[in-house]
Amino acid sequence: LNIHYNLLSLNLNRSSNMVKLTPSIKTGLLSVPIYLWLLASKSYGFQYSSSIWQRDASLRHTVNGPKTLLFLSQRQDMQTTTISPAKEEFSGVTVGNTKGAALLLNNVAISRGSNRLLSNVNLRIEQKERWGIVGGNGAGKSSLLGAIMGTVRMDEGTAMVAPKVRVGYLKQTAVAGSTRTVAEEAASGMKEITENKIKMEQAQRRIEDGDYSQEALNMLDIAMENFENSGGYNQDQVVDSVLAGLGFSSEDSNRLCSEFSGGWQMRIALAKLLLSQPSILLLDEPSNHLDSAARNWLASYLSKYDGSLILVSHDLTLLEKSVNNIAEVIGKTVITYGSCNYPEYLEAKEFRAKSAQTEYERNMEEAARLQAFVDRFGASATKAASAQSRVKMLEKMKKEGKLDPPPLAIVESHWKPVLNLPPPIKPIGESLICLKGASVGYDPDKPPLLSNVNLDISRGMKVILRGKNGAGKSSLMAVLRGKLDLLKGELKMNEKIRLGMFTQDLAQELDMKAKAVDLVTAYAREGAHGDITISDQDARGVMGALGLSGDKPLRKVGDLSGGEKARVALSMFALKASNLLLFDEPSNHLDQECIQALGEALNKWGGKDGAILVISHDRAFCENIGFTHVATAEEGKVKIEQRSLIDSDWEQYDMKASNFALEEAVSSVESAEEHSKEFSDLTSNRRKLAVNAPRRIAKLEKLISECEAAIASVDAQAMEHGNDVGKLMELTKLKAQEQAKLDEMMAEWEDLEALLAEFAKADVVK
């Protein structure tokens, strides 16, 4: 039996106190409904997993008491599930009374192992508010999103969404994981259009099979109208616009998702989520694996998003453009800064901290003054009453908490990590790595991505490699790393070259079951150039400087946050001496403090012996390094110039592309009506006109008769007022208006008659 849980429907019959669940079970051509009955009292509750039950808002109901539900499991045996009272799980999301908000977190507490991660978290997200969640790596930002989605267990409190609210969630490591084409996978999130299309096709088949009853015609009319209103005729254009904004070419749309790398599959998953247009959009580091053009497009898209947004990101530009409220995860709780963007949040945070500290110091001074009076005159008979009054004042200040230090969450400043790279190994000669006449690609039977590449990186050089998506930058980096063979040409390396590599996916490639400190020490010791004298203490020193202190080095990598994993990878990188450092999008997965620490370390590193090659879309990070050379991959060639970065380097590849994609996306939305007309020649839409034609023709004939009668009446009045010039001018104008209406209706009548004749020949409409 193939059990289609996604076709589950729920019917509530409160008068008979029965709940009917109807999953569709198909055996061959036979579809048999199975009824599972639950005898209940006045209310009904149930829980179901997203892997089994359809995510349908119509299935949400509040429960008042525990119930027991029998259902068929995927193993096709019977199981019993006890339903928890007072709240209901919907694909992990709890639906309940949010007091008018889209999302409400009340006194939430979360632990990681035996350590309390967050406590006393209270957050209210209103409809169509856009919130940015900020905080250091490992502070609990992703765990907070997990608690909302029900994937992270809460020790205390509740996280509830309002009824009829759809929640969309993109994890840091999300991939499409689909065997469909890119366009098909992206469009699959547009559920309303898909459902309306199915209904429309079913109605069309009913008529094509010979049912021309009024009921069938009305059903088709309604189905086609719903399909059009949901944006069905513009679906392809909207999908193409979003994919273009995220960096996909028109040719990519027809490629299979499985042909793309993990980073590109994350873009596909993001496109699918954006196109599904959930009421609440939860995004966890969505800009990882996006270049600057795609980031700019995403920022503009999110700034206009017609729903609630919760964005976790270390990308300051994305935060500045996308959100207008900030929630900071700090001091094991959440501090909110409403109605302010990221720069305003920084100012408000500093003001709050200074105000709280100033208030505390003022209260302590007042308390010291009161205590001094009590100490001096407490034993005095004449001033005993005054001293006692001051004692009561002190007790009141203590009771009101005025003598307590300000909460760390308010006054605590972000601790800045430090990265110290070992000095470079002195090479022999000037050149470290050299390409001559190189062709870079993956298939010798196809044109190379890059051809005739001549690139010589010498010691002392700091090179940034720029270029559009697909220009071959990462492929060139793979050649230099020894991960990809040249199709043609020559690669020469210095006899004493020591490569150090840090890529955007390095943190995801770590052994998730190993202890963090063990990975760092093992990497530092292994290989021909490893240092067996590196101790666990050395490794923990480097990790601690990057913020992995306490018991974090002893945890398994899989138990660390995404940002903490990146710090582990950075610690590994920092313990081996190199003289050529290669970076491919190193700022992905790192928070701002770590990005700044890496940039400062690279700025100081190298001297006359080391060299750096960087691929990055992070402008602030790149400008912190101080590049000596700019290499550009464009139109299959690589050009290198001895100069620093200038503004046009960013504008050429970032803003133009993003503005073009953004304009295209905005245009596709704003001109929906216009594009609906462009689709009027489609067979499906013409069939709708043909189906409605008989009724419309009958109505037009009546209106035409009325209009002809009106014109005749005007002519008669003109005869009566032959000598009244003013009246004749008025009647002439009125006749012209009626004649224009008549001409328009006659043209429509002729078109409909022609359409009926066309479909009559095809034996579709009789």
VOGU-3710 file (C-alpha; in Angstrom, 3 decimals, decimal comma):
1> lnihynllsl> 0,000/0,000/0,000  1,309/3,386/-0,933  -0,001/5,728/1,756  -0,319/9,327/0,564  -0,241/11,258/3,831  -0,021/14,532/1,944  -3,628/14,004/0,848  -4,766/13,810/4,449  -7,957/15,730/5,143  -9,544/16,374/8,480
11> nlnrssnmvk> -13,246/16,822/9,106  -14,525/17,947/12,462  -18,129/17,167/13,395  -18,625/18,728/16,777  -22,295/17,801/16,990  -21,466/14,093/16,848  -18,206/14,518/18,755  -16,317/12,682/16,040  -13,080/13,393/14,142  -12,668/11,806/10,712
21> ltpsiktgll> -9,189/11,459/9,193  -9,172/10,552/5,512  -5,782/9,564/4,081  -5,918/8,356/0,478  -4,568/4,857/-0,024  -4,088/3,802/-3,625  -3,889/0,187/-4,753  -3,445/0,019/-8,501  -6,212/2,116/-10,039  -8,396/1,920/-6,956
31> svpiylwlla> -8,452/4,775/-4,433  -9,908/3,668/-1,096  -10,561/6,160/1,721  -9,813/4,894/5,213  -11,786/6,427/8,082  -10,194/6,618/11,484  -12,639/7,731/14,120  -11,780/9,436/17,345  -14,421/9,864/20,020  -13,725/13,183/21,649
41> sksygfqyss> -15,356/15,710/23,943  -15,857/19,361/22,979  -12,432/20,013/21,467  -9,938/18,026/19,488  -6,144/18,014/19,409  -3,493/16,123/17,535  0,214/16,134/16,733  1,860/15,091/13,528  5,336/15,127/12,002  6,244/17,148/8,934
51> siwqrdaslr> 7,626/13,994/7,363  4,154/12,401/7,453  1,365/14,963/7,460  0,742/17,750/5,020  1,602/21,251/6,189  -1,894/22,644/5,859  -3,159/25,519/7,965  -6,652/24,055/7,794  -5,520/21,271/10,117  -4,749/23,572/13,048
61> htvngpktll> -7,003/23,399/16,080  -6,576/24,427/19,707  -6,886/21,669/22,278  -8,100/21,820/25,859  -7,347/18,343/27,105  -5,207/15,299/26,312  -6,590/12,977/23,666  -5,405/9,710/22,146  -5,233/9,294/18,381  -4,806/6,087/16,377
71> flsqrqdmqt> -3,173/6,412/12,980  -1,409/4,340/10,356  2,347/4,830/10,517  4,719/4,653/7,569  5,401/1,067/8,658  1,663/0,426/8,155  1,091/-0,809/11,676  -0,993/0,871/14,357  0,555/3,317/16,787  -0,830/5,354/19,641
81> ttispakeef> 0,106/8,980/20,168  -0,947/10,997/23,212  -1,881/14,524/22,348  -0,453/17,234/24,577  -2,954/19,715/26,015  -3,168/23,488/25,653  -1,132/23,728/22,473  -0,725/21,988/19,151  2,323/21,093/17,099  2,208/21,965/13,385
91> sgvtvgntkg> 5,239/20,589/11,589  7,171/21,394/14,758  5,756/24,932/14,934  3,373/25,513/17,831  0,158/27,303/16,918  -1,586/29,155/19,715  -2,822/32,435/21,131  -0,186/35,030/20,270  -2,326/37,968/21,410  -2,433/39,453/17,938
101> aalllnnvai> 1,243/38,967/17,071  2,514/36,830/14,219  5,014/35,165/16,577  5,307/35,252/20,355  8,166/33,926/22,509  7,404/33,901/26,211  10,039/33,201/28,898  11,959/30,792/26,652  14,963/28,933/28,087  17,295/26,679/26,070
111> srgsnrllsn> 20,235/24,534/27,169  23,037/22,902/25,235  23,972/19,813/27,176  24,346/20,831/30,812  25,011/24,480/29,925  22,206/27,036/29,899  22,400/28,786/26,540  19,444/31,181/26,785  16,960/32,120/29,484  14,119/34,599/30,018
121> vnlrieqker> 13,764/35,219/26,287  10,707/37,311/25,443  10,139/38,412/21,865  7,046/39,624/20,042  7,032/39,785/16,235  4,123/41,684/14,733  2,663/41,128/11,277  5,033/42,364/8,530  7,792/43,386/10,943  11,372/42,709/9,861
131> wgivggngag> 13,793/41,650/12,614  17,524/41,024/12,525  19,008/38,623/15,103  22,618/39,503/15,954  25,178/38,151/18,383  28,504/36,336/18,543  29,175/32,825/17,272  27,693/30,277/19,668  25,468/32,813/21,428  22,320/30,871/20,521
141> kssllgaimg> 20,908/32,605/17,430  20,365/29,424/15,410  19,075/27,643/18,501  16,475/30,383/18,903  15,222/29,766/15,367  15,261/26,043/16,066  13,072/26,588/19,130  10,556/28,480/16,986  10,510/25,618/14,476  10,302/22,966/17,194
151> tvrmdegtam> 13,626/21,347/16,243  15,380/22,547/19,416  13,946/21,546/22,790  13,026/24,356/25,175  13,613/23,895/28,907  10,989/26,506/29,723  8,525/28,856/28,056  6,602/28,804/24,791  7,194/29,819/21,178  3,917/30,168/19,299
161> vapkvrvgyl> 2,791/31,395/15,904  -0,647/32,750/15,165  -3,315/30,620/13,459  -3,344/30,681/9,647  0,309/31,740/9,608  2,708/29,858/7,315  6,324/29,671/8,463  9,252/29,229/6,069  12,693/28,324/7,417  16,114/28,263/5,730
171> kqtavagstr> 18,901/26,617/7,721  22,572/27,543/7,332  23,266/24,191/5,680  20,089/23,957/3,589  20,405/22,280/0,179  17,765/21,637/-2,420  18,430/17,877/-2,551  16,135/17,512/-5,567  16,377/15,598/-8,830  14,185/18,138/-10,642
181> tvaeeaasgm> 15,430/21,007/-12,755  16,338/24,268/-11,038  13,212/26,039/-12,310  10,932/23,143/-11,354  12,378/22,914/-7,844  12,156/26,682/-7,282  8,554/26,781/-8,537  7,535/23,791/-6,392  7,246/26,097/-3,390  4,411/28,041/-5,065
191> keitenkikm> 1,752/25,732/-3,656  -1,288/27,902/-4,371  -0,453/28,179/-8,063  0,247/24,443/-8,276  -3,058/23,553/-6,623  -5,021/25,964/-8,814  -3,305/24,619/-11,922  -4,292/21,061/-11,018  -7,911/22,108/-10,468  -7,947/24,008/-13,755
201> eqaqrriedg> -6,555/21,044/-15,677  -9,096/18,735/-14,063  -11,923/21,089/-15,078  -10,550/21,293/-18,614  -10,339/17,516/-18,947  -13,938/17,227/-17,754  -15,121/19,448/-20,612  -12,793/17,794/-23,137  -14,347/14,464/-22,161  -17,725/15,755/-23,292
211> dysqealnml> -19,300/17,277/-20,153  -20,683/20,659/-21,288  -23,076/21,089/-18,392  -23,426/24,495/-16,722  -21,807/23,075/-13,594  -18,712/21,977/-15,566  -18,487/25,334/-17,341  -18,782/27,232/-14,062  -16,139/25,008/-12,481  -13,696/25,773/-15,310
221> diamenfens> -14,514/29,473/-15,136  -13,785/29,584/-11,403  -10,651/27,410/-11,686  -9,140/29,563/-14,433  -9,947/32,763/-12,570  -8,278/31,405/-9,409  -5,234/30,323/-11,419  -4,925/33,775/-12,961  -5,462/35,599/-9,648  -2,779/33,509/-7,934
231> ggynqdqvvd> -0,263/34,588/-10,583  -0,243/31,379/-12,569  0,250/33,038/-15,962  3,251/34,984/-14,613  4,817/32,103/-12,695  7,632/31,394/-15,132  8,698/35,015/-15,284  8,682/35,464/-11,503  10,672/32,244/-11,030  13,217/33,342/-13,648
241> svlaglgfss> 13,535/36,757/-11,974  14,257/35,330/-8,534  16,729/32,790/-9,932  18,465/35,552/-11,904  18,676/37,682/-8,765  20,415/34,814/-6,966  22,956/34,403/-9,743  21,485/31,718/-12,021  21,701/32,142/-15,777  18,780/31,377/-18,086
251> edsnrlcsef> 20,551/28,161/-19,146  20,825/27,066/-15,492  17,043/26,956/-15,138  16,797/23,758/-17,176  19,730/21,998/-15,519  19,163/19,380/-12,826  19,664/20,459/-9,212  21,963/17,480/-8,708  24,468/19,023/-11,131  25,158/21,925/-8,767
261> sggwqmrial> 27,510/22,156/-5,800  26,297/22,500/-2,222  26,591/26,293/-2,279  24,465/26,584/-5,408  21,961/24,084/-4,060  21,560/26,366/-1,055  20,661/29,146/-3,486  18,039/26,875/-5,058  16,578/26,158/-1,615  16,530/29,905/-0,899
271> aklllsqpsi> 14,773/30,640/-4,215  12,141/27,989/-3,472  11,528/29,437/-0,022  11,248/33,027/-1,263  8,825/32,012/-4,014  6,626/30,164/-1,513  6,017/33,541/0,208  5,422/32,342/3,786  3,779/34,641/6,323  6,896/34,434/8,510
281> llldepsnhl> 10,283/34,029/6,850  13,101/32,628/9,035  16,533/32,922/7,410  19,716/31,646/9,063  22,783/33,139/7,348  21,171/33,190/3,873  24,047/35,159/2,351  26,556/32,334/2,847  27,637/31,215/-0,627  26,168/34,348/-2,232
291> dsaarnwlas> 28,345/36,789/-4,138  27,936/40,533/-3,766  25,466/40,851/-6,650  23,201/38,183/-5,170  23,554/39,697/-1,702  22,536/43,116/-2,969  19,539/41,607/-4,756  18,515/39,625/-1,665  18,799/42,705/0,545  16,524/44,716/-1,753
301> ylskydgsli> 14,069/41,813/-2,043  13,854/41,352/1,735  13,467/45,087/2,343  10,188/44,916/0,404  9,062/41,505/1,682  5,305/41,416/2,289  5,400/39,405/5,518  7,260/39,029/8,795  11,009/38,459/8,577  13,495/37,069/11,102
311> lvshdltlle> 17,023/37,248/9,742  20,143/35,822/11,381  23,194/37,189/9,578  26,725/38,430/10,076  26,459/40,402/6,839  26,203/44,028/7,943  25,128/45,297/4,527  22,322/42,749/4,393  21,193/43,694/7,902  21,328/47,422/7,196
321> ksvnniaevi> 19,177/47,137/4,071  16,744/44,376/5,097  15,552/44,891/8,673  14,162/47,697/10,805  14,239/45,988/14,214  17,160/44,328/16,009  17,227/41,590/18,662  20,648/40,953/20,178  21,487/37,563/21,672  23,917/38,401/24,462
331> gktvitygsc> 24,480/37,513/28,086  22,392/34,327/27,681  19,254/36,296/26,862  17,781/38,536/24,153  17,707/42,335/24,234  15,390/44,024/21,723  15,876/47,319/19,897  12,601/48,100/18,164  12,117/50,459/15,232  15,790/50,897/14,424
341> nypeyleake> 18,127/49,660/11,715  21,575/48,211/12,395  23,526/51,509/12,655  20,814/52,937/14,940  20,971/49,758/17,032  24,701/50,275/17,601  24,031/53,817/18,801  21,093/52,728/20,986  23,141/49,896/22,496  25,961/52,249/23,417
351> fraksaqtey> 23,494/54,773/24,850  21,733/52,087/26,929  25,016/50,786/28,275  26,271/54,244/29,227  22,929/55,234/30,745  22,693/52,033/32,773  26,261/52,354/34,018  25,816/56,048/34,838  22,572/55,334/36,705  24,244/52,518/38,666
361> ernmeeaarl> 27,193/54,705/39,647  24,857/57,521/40,697  22,833/55,120/42,855  25,995/53,736/44,446  27,170/57,260/45,254  23,797/58,062/46,823  23,893/54,811/48,799  27,416/55,599/50,009  26,282/59,059/51,130  23,297/57,609/52,989
371> qafvdrfgas> 25,436/54,915/54,606  28,022/57,488/55,691  25,309/59,490/57,466  24,044/56,348/59,218  27,574/55,359/60,274  28,253/58,834/61,636  24,988/59,653/63,374  23,377/56,266/63,980  24,260/56,357/67,684  23,362/60,013/68,120
381> atkaasaqsr> 20,231/60,578/70,193  19,409/63,815/68,410  19,788/62,415/64,895  18,661/58,831/65,424  15,380/59,454/63,598  17,201/60,912/60,581  19,624/57,995/60,550  16,747/55,506/60,708  15,055/57,283/57,812  18,201/56,869/55,715
391> vkmlekmkke> 18,393/53,181/56,631  14,877/52,770/55,246  15,923/54,645/52,092  18,848/52,256/51,649  16,604/49,235/52,125  14,191/50,599/49,534  17,012/51,119/47,027  18,153/47,515/47,545  14,608/46,210/47,221  14,101/48,084/43,954
401> gkldppplai> 17,363/46,691/42,583  18,975/50,095/42,240  22,156/48,826/43,874  22,458/45,790/41,591  24,998/46,075/38,759  23,445/46,533/35,288  22,704/43,256/33,509  25,613/41,950/31,463  23,314/41,757/28,468  23,085/45,570/28,500
411> veshwkpvln> 26,614/46,669/29,418  28,625/43,731/28,091  30,651/44,550/25,008  31,539/42,008/22,366  34,832/40,304/23,078  37,130/40,679/20,095  38,894/37,546/18,886  42,579/37,612/17,975  44,275/35,631/15,204  48,049/35,299/15,158
421> lpppikpige> 49,433/33,612/12,067  52,891/32,000/12,176  55,514/33,858/10,100  55,943/32,609/6,528  58,556/30,021/5,581  61,341/31,680/3,563  61,160/30,400/-0,037  63,951/29,944/-2,573  63,824/32,679/-5,175  61,020/35,128/-5,852
431> sliclkgasv> 58,270/33,138/-7,570  56,054/30,983/-5,360  53,632/29,572/-7,947  53,387/30,150/-11,680  50,922/29,255/-14,465  52,017/29,418/-18,110  49,642/29,051/-21,055  47,173/27,296/-18,757  43,680/26,155/-19,740  41,318/25,552/-16,825
441> gydpdkppll> 38,215/23,385/-17,061  36,651/20,049/-16,218  35,892/18,448/-19,584  38,592/18,254/-22,274  35,865/17,868/-24,907  34,304/21,216/-24,020  35,671/24,778/-24,198  37,707/25,634/-21,058  36,484/28,093/-18,454  39,807/29,932/-18,684
451> snvnldisrg> 42,436/29,720/-21,405  46,002/30,932/-21,915  46,337/31,927/-18,279  49,727/33,379/-17,342  49,884/34,070/-13,631  53,015/34,442/-11,514  52,528/34,972/-7,765  55,745/36,079/-6,108  56,546/36,613/-2,462  55,303/39,893/-1,045
461> mkvilrgkng> 52,240/39,934/-3,328  48,687/40,199/-1,969  46,292/39,394/-4,813  42,506/39,555/-4,959  40,828/37,549/-7,744  37,658/39,229/-8,970  35,038/38,181/-11,538  31,413/37,328/-12,136  29,753/34,084/-11,122  30,905/31,249/-13,358
471> agksslmavl> 33,975/33,139/-14,578  36,236/30,336/-13,322  37,679/31,870/-10,142  37,123/28,862/-7,877  38,282/26,514/-10,643  41,540/28,463/-10,913  41,909/28,257/-7,147  41,336/24,473/-7,345  44,219/24,210/-9,832  46,545/26,123/-7,512
481> rgkldllkge> 45,473/23,894/-4,604  46,220/20,762/-6,590  42,565/19,686/-6,631  42,114/20,084/-10,404  44,446/19,159/-13,271  45,140/21,596/-16,070  43,619/20,857/-19,455  46,625/22,493/-21,035  49,695/24,455/-19,986  52,168/24,323/-17,135
491> lkmnekirlg> 52,050/24,758/-13,342  55,309/25,441/-11,513  55,752/25,668/-7,721  58,611/26,946/-5,595  60,772/24,207/-4,132  59,937/25,391/-0,632  56,330/26,356/-1,167  54,007/25,832/1,809  50,355/26,186/0,896  47,810/27,258/3,459
501> mftqdlaqel> 44,170/26,960/2,345  40,916/28,226/3,858  37,723/27,712/1,875  34,081/28,560/2,505  33,167/24,878/2,947  36,126/23,859/5,097  34,082/24,042/8,303  31,411/21,761/6,817  34,023/19,151/5,855  35,207/18,608/9,432
511> dmkakavdlv> 34,665/15,293/11,212  31,484/16,004/13,176  32,163/13,162/15,638  35,684/14,295/16,614  36,540/16,621/19,489  37,369/20,097/18,275  40,781/20,269/19,970  41,744/16,832/18,623  41,070/17,969/15,056  43,182/21,090/15,502
521> tayaregahg> 46,182/19,299/17,009  46,011/16,406/14,515  45,995/18,810/11,566  48,940/20,781/12,983  50,999/17,621/13,474  50,209/15,661/10,296  51,882/15,762/6,897  55,426/16,317/5,733  55,422/19,853/7,128  53,557/19,147/10,358
531> ditisdqdar> 54,935/20,037/13,760  54,757/17,097/16,158  55,635/19,361/19,073  52,237/21,106/18,894  50,391/20,244/22,119  46,741/20,337/23,093  47,599/23,372/25,177  48,965/25,162/22,101  45,805/24,324/20,193  43,555/25,473/23,019
541> gvmgalglsg> 45,499/28,733/23,210  44,789/29,510/19,558  41,175/28,384/19,900  40,692/30,467/23,042  42,027/33,568/21,281  39,310/33,000/18,666  36,579/32,689/21,283  36,488/28,885/21,700  37,141/28,904/25,420  35,862/26,909/28,391
551> dkplrkvgdl> 34,724/23,417/27,446  34,080/24,247/23,786  37,410/22,766/22,560  36,410/19,493/24,249  33,014/19,298/22,558  32,340/17,279/19,439  32,370/19,420/16,310  28,798/18,402/15,540  27,651/19,977/18,825  29,065/23,399/17,919
561> sggekarval> 27,244/26,173/16,079  28,027/26,963/12,446  30,155/29,947/13,412  32,041/27,933/16,031  32,813/25,239/13,445  34,315/27,967/11,243  36,489/29,070/14,171  37,715/25,488/14,594  38,714/25,450/10,908  40,411/28,828/11,337
571> smfalkasnl> 42,330/27,487/14,355  43,589/24,567/12,242  44,671/27,009/9,554  46,504/29,219/12,066  48,768/26,515/13,511  50,650/25,586/10,334  53,310/27,874/8,913  52,849/28,705/5,200  54,231/31,106/2,638  51,283/31,143/0,216
581> llfdepsnhl> 47,794/31,537/1,679  44,779/30,767/-0,524  41,308/31,946/0,511  38,033/31,123/-1,268  35,200/33,161/0,267  36,685/32,954/3,791  34,145/35,296/5,394  31,248/32,845/4,937  30,135/31,369/8,286  32,370/33,756/10,294
591> dqeciqalge> 30,873/36,525/12,420  32,000/40,125/12,050  34,521/39,946/14,885  36,276/36,939/13,344  36,186/38,450/9,861  37,809/41,581/11,220  40,417/39,549/13,126  41,274/37,576/9,956  41,534/40,748/7,884  43,826/42,397/10,430
601> alnkwggkdg> 46,004/39,273/10,643  46,389/39,113/6,846  47,184/42,812/6,713  50,165/42,271/9,025  51,225/38,895/7,650  53,598/38,097/4,804  56,267/40,734/4,692  58,827/39,958/1,973  58,461/36,168/2,159  54,730/35,396/2,039
611> ailvishdra> 51,961/35,900/-0,520  48,162/35,853/-0,436  45,502/35,047/-3,060  41,896/35,804/-2,074  38,494/35,296/-3,677  35,932/37,289/-1,707  32,754/39,342/-2,134  33,115/40,952/1,318  34,208/44,510/0,617  35,013/45,491/4,225
621> fcenigfthv> 37,128/42,370/4,680  39,024/42,940/1,426  39,715/46,605/2,113  41,181/45,630/5,481  43,875/43,447/3,902  45,674/45,954/1,699  46,013/44,213/-1,672  48,970/44,950/-3,939  47,495/43,358/-7,072  44,021/42,920/-8,601
631> ataeegkvki> 43,395/39,916/-10,874  40,257/39,800/-13,002  38,691/36,673/-14,519  36,583/37,754/-17,477  35,558/36,231/-20,824  37,803/33,219/-20,361  40,919/35,250/-19,575  42,761/36,368/-16,445  44,274/39,836/-16,288  46,442/40,970/-13,351
641> eqrslidsdw> 47,245/44,576/-12,454  49,620/45,967/-9,862  47,350/48,307/-7,920  45,021/48,457/-4,949  41,247/48,055/-5,040  39,112/50,933/-6,321  35,347/51,551/-6,227  34,786/50,468/-9,812  36,100/46,983/-8,974  33,016/46,458/-6,850
651> eqydmkasnf> 30,539/48,329/-9,023  31,480/46,439/-12,182  30,581/43,004/-10,862  28,203/43,717/-8,035  25,866/46,650/-8,370  25,156/46,444/-12,116  24,277/42,797/-11,978  22,192/43,151/-8,838  20,390/46,237/-10,083  19,548/44,508/-13,359
661> aleeavssve> 18,162/41,453/-11,579  16,298/43,594/-9,068  14,708/45,737/-11,765  13,678/42,573/-13,577  12,096/41,111/-10,431  10,307/44,334/-9,525  9,075/44,697/-13,089  7,686/41,165/-13,071  5,643/41,895/-9,972  4,481/45,407/-10,804
671> saeehskefs> 3,380/44,512/-14,344  1,444/41,351/-13,516  -1,685/42,714/-15,167  0,126/43,500/-18,361  1,631/40,030/-18,579  -1,721/38,422/-17,912  -2,900/39,973/-21,186  0,154/38,588/-22,958  -0,990/35,133/-21,997  -4,517/35,682/-23,310
681> dltsnrrkla> -3,603/33,789/-26,483  -2,743/30,649/-24,568  -5,063/27,760/-25,329  -6,209/27,491/-21,720  -7,193/31,139/-21,506  -8,887/31,091/-24,945  -10,834/28,049/-23,823  -12,061/30,071/-20,858  -13,261/32,781/-23,248  -14,928/30,185/-25,469
691> vnaprriakl> -16,696/28,580/-22,527  -18,071/31,937/-21,415  -18,758/33,128/-24,969  -22,437/32,056/-25,284  -23,426/33,896/-22,105  -21,346/36,930/-23,040  -22,771/37,013/-26,598  -26,314/36,926/-25,240  -25,533/39,811/-22,936  -23,812/41,763/-25,716
701> ekliseceaa> -26,792/41,330/-28,047  -29,054/42,797/-25,386  -26,672/45,727/-24,786  -26,316/46,309/-28,543  -30,082/46,499/-28,925  -30,285/48,988/-26,073  -27,478/51,059/-27,582  -29,114/51,095/-31,041  -32,373/52,174/-29,413  -30,532/54,974/-27,612
711> iasvdaqame> -29,018/56,182/-30,900  -32,443/56,125/-32,561  -33,823/58,147/-29,674  -31,065/60,732/-30,083  -31,829/61,019/-33,808  -35,515/61,565/-33,033  -34,687/64,313/-30,531  -32,437/65,987/-33,095  -35,347/66,188/-35,478  -37,459/67,850/-32,812
721> hgndvgklme> -34,826/70,465/-31,939  -33,656/71,258/-35,451  -33,429/75,034/-34,760  -31,724/74,761/-31,314  -27,997/74,842/-32,070  -26,951/74,306/-28,432  -29,235/71,299/-28,028  -28,096/69,835/-31,347  -24,425/70,052/-30,252  -25,280/68,271/-27,005
731> ltklkaqeqa> -27,192/65,519/-28,872  -24,375/65,110/-31,406  -21,889/64,553/-28,581  -24,215/62,051/-26,910  -24,687/60,155/-30,182  -20,932/59,947/-30,691  -20,534/58,409/-27,212  -23,266/55,840/-27,851  -21,837/55,024/-31,286  -18,377/54,414/-29,758
741> kldemmaewe> -19,899/52,017/-27,232  -21,804/50,278/-30,010  -18,671/49,863/-32,142  -16,751/48,414/-29,188  -19,488/45,919/-28,353  -19,890/44,890/-32,005  -16,139/44,238/-32,252  -16,237/42,074/-29,122  -19,318/40,226/-30,463  -17,519/39,456/-33,728
751> dleallaefa> -14,394/38,228/-31,892  -16,433/35,882/-29,708  -18,320/34,498/-32,686  -15,008/33,808/-34,424  -13,659/32,164/-31,292  -16,706/29,900/-31,042  -16,264/28,903/-34,659  -12,605/28,105/-34,053  -13,315/25,839/-31,090  -16,318/24,282/-32,826
761> kadvvk> -13,934/23,016/-35,517  -11,746/21,503/-32,812  -14,850/19,898/-31,304  -14,067/21,476/-27,933  -17,062/23,772/-27,603  -20,379/22,868/-29,310
//
